[in-house]
Amino acid sequence: MTWRTIHLADVPATPWRNGGGLTRELAAWPAEGAWRWRMSVAEVTASGPFSRFEGITRWFAVLKGDGVTLTVRTPSDSGDAGACEHRLTAADPALCFDGGATTHCALLGGTTQDFNLMVQGDCLPARMVRVQGDLTVLAGATKTIAIYAVDSGARVQFNTEDLFVPAGTLVWRSLTKAATVHISGSHVLWMELAG
């Protein structure tokens, strides 16, 4: 499979039901029916609750803006809910949390743009890594890999192939054999998931 390319500017925005923001779905697989993974960019315009996604593991990374505080409340075995607060800015690593947890988002300032990766259990293990400089990865076979260039382009070497990813662009592909990937850029997200 070759690279699939999606430009953020080409994707229409869907308003949230609670009026607190907009989401642009960049990619989901499979394209028809229930997805096993989904990648999107959201504009958070007001503090409020996140939608719950039962059975989903979720990664959240701030791209632009002042950032947010996420309060994630996960029920424990005793039935009591334990809450964890996470202050996230564009300089912080991506946060991984239970998509089925009750989650409240509080803006630290104005509108914040963020990237979301949501993954069903059969596509785990998965990860999202913020790249500010260089990253070299040996990606295993039967993986899906993706790169999102935020506000500057990214240079990617995939084995012997060279690729430039413009700002505001997602590229992704499925691997049938292991590959060495080198990413260079000032603000990039690297994602890797099973299947």
Secondary structure, DSSP 8 states (H G I E B T S, - for coil): ---EEEEGGGS--EE-TTSSEEEEEEEEESSSSS-SEEEEEEEE-S-EE----TTEEEEEEEEESS-EEEEEEEE-TTS-EEEEEEEE-TTS--EEEETTSEEEEEESSS-EEEEEEEEEGGG-SEEEEEEEEEEEEEE-TTEEEEEEE-SS-EEEEETTEEEEE-TTEEEEEE-SS-EEEEEEEEEEEEEEEE-
